[in-house]
Amino acid sequence: MEQQLLKKDLLENKLLLKGLFGNATDFYTKDIELFGIPCCICMFEGLSSIERLWIMMLDILSRPERAISDPEELFDYIWRKTAVPMESKCVLCVDDARAQLTAGTSVILIDGVDRALVISTQSMQFRSVQEPSGENNIRGSREGFTELLRVNISLIRRLIRTDELMVETMSLGERTQTEIALLYNRKLVSQKLLRLVRERLENTQLPFVFDSGYLAAFLQRSRFSFFQAVGYTERPDTSSAKICEGKIIVLANGSPFAMIVPYFFNENFQSMDDYSEKAYFASLIRIVKYVAFFLAVMLPGVFVSIANFTPELLPPQLLYKVAAAEMATPLPLFLEALFVNFLLEIVREAGLRLPKPIGHSVSLVAALIVGDAAVSAGILGTPVVIVIALTAICTYVVPSLYEPVTVLRILFILAGGILGPLGISALTVWMLSNLCSMNPFGIPYLAPIAPARKDFLRDGMIRSSWKRLAKSDFYVDKLQEAEESE
């Protein structure tokens, strides 16, 4: 669409802006005269500070000794020869004016000039920098991202204080024009990856964007999978660490979550605390997380499969209790496991969406009263409740994989209850092959696990000491080069 350029006539420019924003009550315009030349100040109340604006105007007007009669001379004088903080670019068209005004700056229109000045008067209200609620660490920073894009960029800039950090911005969303920022290290990032991400973002067609997660499907562009090749974080230190690995961080204005591109499977089992602790303990915790993941996905399905198809694998004492519990309940074992699993998700959703004090009460009532009453009444069996409760605890060990783990657990229960060991084996092979086939950014999702590389032993399932980590840097471009050479 052809851009509508500003005119030299002040009245025409005012009509263009008023036609763009209509009768918006928060759109503020004020006609003034600077050195006898008609001008107009435009801004949005709440996004810009009127007090800051008039302090800057007083700085311009407090120079009566200056004689200016030409509009172009006035434009050049304000832009280049005053102490007023100006944006680096002036406004040439209506769309530029819209972008600057909605970003919180003020625009000065001068009669006789077909350009507009932009003054930095941003004063938007936003949530203060607080500790992130979803990524708690024992050591390290307590800062989390906020909803304001510029604040989030500054948090990363404060941690990476080199000239290698690059920030690119673009607007996405036809109806919202949400500002999106790409942050990366210009020396470490793969240029092929950067071009791919740029191209896919520029071709993204969405009516609105309110979170970086809206862009995930457009960035990956791969066949269906339960897992995502992009990750999310609320922590500036985690984002900075990923940038130092050659990855790209995508920030969206209005969202406190940063998107990490690309994101590998093994990163779901890592945290910033791993690098503040002893290597042997960090390695132990990672192994525990891997075990918890497979228990959360497969344990209920394997339990149902063994109990229904191969009960001889269970110890006699346990087999007796499972058989007695199944005889005392009205539902088959695999339907019982499905029912408890769905009940668990209902309780979680209720506790998540309600206000926190009420949510905790609902969770306690459901877990203690409803669960105990259901077992006592013979509606549910004790073995099934114990197995599902154990898998729920294991699920919370790796919260970033909660969605795929929950759905896969249900599929494994169905496979184990209907097809038995054959169903469990077939679904396991399908899940692993699906993981191995993911390659949306030219790098395998399971790297460096598969194809197997020494980086997996360096900082994969186990974590090496800092002496070894410091000797050889890891960045994504190495994996991409290795993949292309093969």
Secondary structure, 3 states (H helix, E strand, C coil): CCCCECCCCHHHHHHHHHHHHCCCCCEEEEEEEECCEEEEEEEEECCECHHHHHHHHHHHHCCCCCCCCCHHHHHHHHHHCCCCCECCCCECEHHHHHHHHHCCCEEEEECCCCCEEEECCECCCCCCCCCCCCCCCCCCCCCCCCCCHHHHHHHHHHHCCCCCEEEEEEEECCCCCEEEEEEEECCCCCHHHHHHHHHHHHCCCCCCCCCHHHHHHHHHCCCCCCCCCCEEECCHHHHHHHHCCCCEEEEECCCCCEEEECCCHHHHHCCHHHHCCCHHHHHHHHHHHHHHHHHHHHHHHHHHHHHHHCHHHCCHHHHHHHHHHHHHCCCCHHHHHHHHHHHHHHHHHHHHHCCHHHHHHHHHHHHHHHHHHHHHCCCCCHHHHHHHHHHHHHHHHCHHHHHHHHHHHHHHHHHHHHCCHHHHHHHHHHHHHHHHHCCCCCCCCCCCCCCCCCHHHHHCCCECCHHHHHHCCCCHHHHHHHHHHC
